[in-house]
Amino acid sequence: MKLNLGCGHDRLPGWVNVDRSPACGPDLVHDLTRLPWPFRDGCAEEVLLHHLPEQLGRDGVGVLAVLQELHRVCAPGATVRVAATGGDDGAPGTELTFQVQKPTRVQAPLLAPAVCWEGSQFVYHSLAHVNRQLCLALLRTGGVDLSLVPTEPDRFDASAELAFRPLAECVRRTLGGPVQVNVRHHWLPRFDPPAEGAWVMIQPWEYGGIPQEWITPMRDQVDEIWVPTAWLKDCYMRSGIPEDKVVVVPNGVDCEVFRPEGERFPLKTTKTCKFLYLGYTIHRKGIDVLLEAYVRAFQAHDDVCLVIKGLGSGGYGAEELPAVLARFRGQDPLGPEIEYWADSLDETQVAALYRTCDALVLPYRGESFGLPIAEGMASGLPAIVTGRGAAMDYLRGDCAYLIPSRTITVQGPMGFTPGPAGFWLEEPDPAALAELLRQAYLDPTGRRGKGRRAREHALAELGWAKPAAIALERLEQLAARKPLMLQRG
C-alpha cells in the first residue's frame, strides 16, 4: 500500500489519498492528529507526508506521537518522504526522504489470506462493479493473496485499462498456498460447497425476507454472509439466519470518478432542469411510479426533461419501454419531455451523465443498496428516492427528497418460496413524488444545496476504503479458523 497523507488536492493515482478535508476529494477523510490511524501495522511500503507542521501539530508531544504512528503503519524498509511547508517569511519548504528500519520479528509474520473470488468482473452491471471495486480496494491494502474466477464472459479488456490491470493479473492466478477463503458473489447463488477453505457468500436481496430455499444451506454450511446494508442484515435475521453469521460489508463509490467537475454527456435536450433515472426499467425499480408522477407534475412548456438511462433489455412489465413512452406521447402530445438512452455506457460516460443532470430520481420498491444513489451523491446530485429500505443506511434527509411509501406483501420472484419472514416491497406514493419533483424543479437553490451536502457526505462516508478494511478483517479471521463444513465433518 502507498499512503499519500495530507494530500490536499495533490491526489496520486494508485495511492490511498488521505486528507482531513472532504473538499479535497480524498479516498479517505481522516485528521492525522487523531490516533490511531485506520491502517494495519506494517501495511505501507511507501508514504508521502505533506504539510508537516499542520499534520503533526507544533508541540513536541504531538510530533512524537504522530511519528510513532507513522513508524507503526510502515513496513520494514518502507520509503517515507516528508514535505515540510515553508516559513511565514517566504522561505522555501524542504523534503526529507528516509527508509524505515524495524527489527526482525521473532515470529514469522502472518501470511496474507489466500482468497478465491468467484463472480463477474469485466462486464457492465452492478454485481461486477462491486466485485471490481472491492477487489481493487483489497489489493491496495496489500493484505490478500487473491485469485479471481470470473463467472461470465468479459465485455471489455481489463488489461487495456490502467485502473483494472491489477485485477486482470489476478484472473485464475495460482495462489501461494491452499485456498483459505472462497468468496462467491453472483446471481443466481450457488449452494455447492467449495472444495477447500471457508465459504463466504455476498448475497444481495431486495424482497425483504430471503427465500426458504436459501435458509438451510446458509445457516448450516456457509461460514459467513456479507450484505451491503444493515437493513438487509435485519431481513436475513428475521428469516432465521444467526446474527453473528451475517456481516455488513457496505458498497462504496469512487469519488474521484464520480465527481461534479468534468466532462458532460451529450444529451439531446435543451431543457435547463434534467431529472435522471438510471437503472433497469423494471417494476421493482419503480419506473412506472416515476412516469406516472412525472406526467402528473409537468407539461411540455415546463423547462424540464426526464432522462432515462435504461439497463438490460429495457423491459417494462409486458411491454418494452420505448413502446410505453410512445404511448405516453400519443395520449398527451402536450406532455413533458422525456429522453431515453439504451446504449451501453462505460464508467466514464456514466459519470459524465450524472454531472450533466440536476437530480437523481429512483422511486424504488426494493433495493439491497442502491449504487446509482451513491454515485449520484458523489457527483453532487440530490436524490429523490423512496424514504424507507436499504438506502436509509447511508442517505440523509438534508441531501435528499424522501418519498413516503407503504409496505406491501408480495409473491416471490422467479418462483422462490417465501421463508418465515415472507416477501415484501415498498409502494412509493406517486402523488407525493409529483410534489417532490415540482419542489426540486421550482427551487434550484435548495436543490443545489442538497447536492453539495450529498457530495460532502459521499466523500466522508462512502469511499471503498471502509468496505475493504471490514472485508480484510473478516478474511483474516476466516483464514485463521476451521471452515464450518470441516467442523461438522
N, C-alpha and C positions, 0 to 999 in steps of 0.2 A: 504494500500500500504506500502511496505517496500523499503526504499531507501538505496542503497549502494553507497555512494558518494565518488568520488576519488578512485574508486575500483582498478585501475591498473589491474593486471592480477588476482586479487582475486575476481573473479566473483562468486556470490552466486545464486543457483537455487531458483526460487520463489521470487527473489528481482528484483527491477529495478536497474540495474548496470549502473552507470554514471561515465564517465571519459572524460577529455578533449582530450585524445589521441585516435584516431581511431584504432591505432595498438593494443590496449588492447582488442578490441572486445566487447565494452560495448553495452548495449541495447540503450543507449542514449549518444551521444557525446556532451558534454557541459562543458565549462570552468566555474567553480563555482564562480569565481570573476565577471562574467557577470550577472548582476541583472536586472530584477527579474529572478528566476529560472522558468523553464517551467512546474510548478506544481501548482495545485489549492490550495487555502487556506485550511489548516486542513486536507490534504489528507493522511498524513503519520502517521501510528501507531508505526513504528519503523524506526530508522535511524542509520546507521553506517557511520561515517565521518572519512576517512583516512587522514594521512599525514597533520596534522593540519597546520603547518606553510606554506606549499606550497599552500594549498587550501584557506586559509584565508588571505594571504598576511601578511606582517610583520609590517605594520603601524597600529596604533590603530583605525583609521577611517575605514580601510578595515575590520578589525576583527569585529568591532561593526556592520557594515552593513551586513556582511555575517551571523553573529549570529542572527540578526533581521530577515533575510530571512529564516534561519533555524526555528526560532520560528513561522514564518508565515505558513510554509507548514506543521508543526506538528499538529496533532490532540490533544485535551486535554488529558493529561495523557500519551502521547507518550513516548516511551523509546528511549533515544539517547545515543549512545556510541561514544565517541570522542577518536580517537587513534592518539597521537602525536608522531612524529618521534624523535629519539634520537639526541643528540647534535653532533657537529663536533668532540668532544673529545672522541666519542665512548660510551657515557653514554646511557643506555637503554631508550627506549621510554616509555611513560605512557599511560594508558587508563582510561578515566573518564566516568562513567555511571550516568545518571540522568533522571528524568521524567519531562516532560514539563507541567508547570502549566499555565492554561489560565482561565480568569474569565468566569463565566457562562453568556451566551448570553441572553439578554432580550427577543429577538425574537426567536421563535423556529427555529432550523436550517432547511435549505431547504432539503426536503426529496429527496433521490435518485429517479430518474425517474423509474417508473415501466414499463419494456420493455418486450414484447413478440417477440421473434426472430424466424421466420419460415424459414426453409431451411435445406438442407442436412448438416450433421455434421461428422459422423463417417464412411465415405466412402472415396475412393481414387479418387477424381477428384478435379479440381481447385476451383469450387464454394464451395464445402465442406471445402477445405483447407482455403479459405478466411474466411468463417464463423467461423471456429475453431479459427484461429489466431486472428481475430478481436474481437471475444467474449472473448477470454482469455485475450487480452490486456485491454479490457474494465473492466473485473473483477479485474485485477491488480490495476486499478485506485481506486477501492472501491467506485465508484460513480454511480453504476447502480444496480437496483433490477431486476434480469434477469431470465426469464423463456424461455427455448429452446423447440421448437416444430419441431423435425426432420421430413422431408418430404419424406424420403425413408429409407428402412431398413438398419440397421448398417452392415458394412462389417468387423468391428473389435470391440473388447471390450474396450471401453474407460476407464472403471473403473480399468482395469488391467494395464493401463499406467499412471504413476505418473503425467506426464505433462497434461493429459486430464481429470484427476479426478474432478477438479473444474467444468468442463463442464458437466460431467456425473451427477453431483449432481444438475445441473440446468435443466435437462430434465423434462419437464412438471411440473416444480416446481410451487407451489402455491405462488403467489406474495403477498406482504404485503397490497395491495390495488387494486383498479381497474387498468386495463391496460391503461397506458397513451400514449404509443407509440408502434405501431406494425411495425416491420421491416421484409420485405419479400425479400429473395434472393434465388431464384431457377429458374429453366428452365423447362417448359415454364412459363412466367409470368402469375400470376392470377390477374384478374381485378374485382373480387367480393370484395366490401369494407369490412373491418373488422367491427366487431360488436361494438367496442368502441375504443377510442383513436385515435391519429394521425396515418397517414399511410405513411410509408417510403418504397420505392422500391429501392433496389440495383439492377440495371439492366445493365449488360454489353451488348455490341452490336458491331459487327465487320464489318458491311457493310455500314458504312457511315451514311446516313440519316435513321431515325428509321421508322418502318412500319406505314402505315396510320392507321392500326387498333389500335395502341397504343396511338395515339396522343390525342384523345378526353378524355379518362379516365385519362391519365397522366396530362393533362392540367387542367381538371376540378374537379378531385376527389382526386388525390394523393397529400399529403401535401408536400413531398419532394422526389426527385430522387437523389440517390447517385451514382456517377460514379467514376471509378478509375483514369481517366486521364482528363486533360484539353482538349485534342483532342476530346474525346468522349463528353464532355460537349458542345463543339462547334457543334458537329453533332446534338445533341438534340436541341440546339438553332436554328440551320439552318432548323430544322424540325418544328419549331413553338412553342417549349416549352419555357416559360419565363425564362430568365436568373436567376432570384432570386429563382426559384424552383429547379434548378439543382446545386448540391453541389459536389465538388471534394473531395472524401474521398479515398485517394490513397491506393493501396495494399502495402504490405511490404514483408519483408523476415526476417527470424530468422537467424541472422548472427552467432549465436552460433552453430546451427545445420549445416548450410551451410557455411563451412569454409575450407581453403586449407589443414589444418592439420587433420589427422585422418585416419581411415581405408580406404583401396582401394577396389574397386569392382573386383570380379574375372572374368575379361574378358578373352576370348579365344585367342585373337590376341597377337602376339609377336611384332607387329609394334611399332615403337617409338612414332610417331605422331598420335594422335587419335582425330578426329573431332566427336562431339556428336550432334545428333539430338534427342530431347526429346519432344514428344507431339503426338497428333492424326495425323495419316498418311493420311491426307485429303487435298483436293485441296486448301482450304483457308490457310493452314499452309505452303504450298509451297514445299512439299516433292518432287513433280515431278520436280520442278526447281532445287532443290538440287541434285537429282540423275543425271539430265542432265549435270549440271555443274561439278559434281564430276568425272564422267566418261570422261568428256572432259579434265579435269585438270590432271588426274593421270592415271598410268598404274600399273600393278601388281608388277613391280620391285621397285616402289616407296615405301619408308618406311612410309606408311600412311594407316590408316584404318578409315572408316566411321562407327561409332557405332550408330545404330538406336534403340532407346527405344520407341516402339510404345505404344500407349494408346488405350483403347476401342477395337473395333472389328478389327482394323488393315486395314480398308477399304482404297482402293486407286482407286478412280473412280469406274469402274465396276469390278475391279479385287482386289484380296487380295494381300497385299504387298509381302508375300513370293513368290507368283507366278510371280510377277513383277521382283523381284530380281533374280529368277531362269532364267527368260527370258533374263535379262541383262547379266548374266554369260554365257548363251548359245550363245548369239550373239557375245560376245567378251571374250573368255577364258583368254585373257591377261589383262582383266580389273582389276581395283584396288579392294582392299579387302573391303568387307562390312560385318559387324557383326550385326545381328538383334536379338533383345530381345523383346519378347511379354509377358514375365512373369509379374505378378503383384509384385510391389516392395513397401515396406513401406518407410517412410520418411528417415530413417537411411540408407537404401540401396540406395535410390536415391542420397542422399548426398555423399555416397561413390562413386557412378558412376560419379558424376560431378568431384570429385577430382582425378579420375583416368584418365580423359581425358584432352586435351590440349586447346580446344576451343569449344564453342557452336555455332552451325550453325542453324539459323531459318530464312529462306528467306520468311517470311510470306507475304500473300496478305492482310490479315486483322487481327487485334488484337484489344482488348479493353484495355489491359495492357501488357501481356506477362510475366507471373510468372516465366517460366523457364529462361528467360533472367536475371531477378533479382536474382534468385537463383544461376545461373552460375556466375554472377558478385560477389556475396558474397563468392563463392567458389574459387575465384581467376582466373576465366576463361574470356578471352576476348570474346565478342560476334561478330559473323559475321551475321548481320541482315539487313533487309530492312531499308533504310535510311529515311523513311517517316512513318507517322502514330503514333500510341499511344505510342510506346516505346521511341519516341523522347522526351517525358515528363521528362524522368529520365536518358536517355542514352547519354553519351558524346562521341565525336569523339576520344578523347585521350585514351579511354578504349574499343574501338570497331572498327570494319571494317564495313563501311556502304555501302550497295548495292544500286546503283541507280535503280530507278523504274519509271514507268509511271502510271498515274491514269486512270482506265477504268471504264465505266458504266457497271453494271451487272444486271441480273434478280434477284429478291428477293428469298432468300432461303425459303423452306417449304411453298411456295405458298403465302407468305406475299405480300401485295400491297405496292408499293413504295409511300412514302409521298412526300411532296413538294420538299424535297432536293434530292430525288432519292437514289439509292443504288450505291455504288462504292467500288472498291478494288484497291490495288496497284499491278502492274505486275513487279516483280523483273527481272533484266536483267541477264539471265543465263551466258552469256559470261563474264560479269563483275564479277559475283560471282566466276566463274572459276579462274579468275585472282587473286581475293582476297584470295581464297583458296591456290593458289600457293604461294602468298606473305606470308601468315601466316606460311605455311609449310617450306619455304626456309629461313625464318628469325625468328628462335626460340627466340633470344634475344629480338627482338621487340615485339614478341607475348607475352612473359612472362612479359615484361614491361607494356603492355596494361592490362594484367591480374592483376598485382599488383595494378594498378590505379583503376581497376574495383572494387577490394576488398575494397580499401580505400573509394571509393565513396559510396559503399553499406553501409559500417559502418557508414559513416557520414550522409547519407540521406535516407536510405531505411529500417530502422527498423520499428517495428509495433507501437512504442510509439506515433509517429506523427499521423498516421491514427486514433488511439484510442482517442487522445486528440481532434481531429476535430469531430469525431463521438460523443464523450461525450458532447461537447459543443452544437451540434445540438440536441441531445436527450433532454438536459435540456431546450433548447429554445422551442422545440416542446411540451414538457410536460407542459410548463407554459402557453400555449395559446390554444384557442379553435380549435379543428380539422376542417379542411376545409369542410368536409361533414356536420358538425353541423352548420357552418357559413351559408352554403347555405340552410340548412333546416329551 
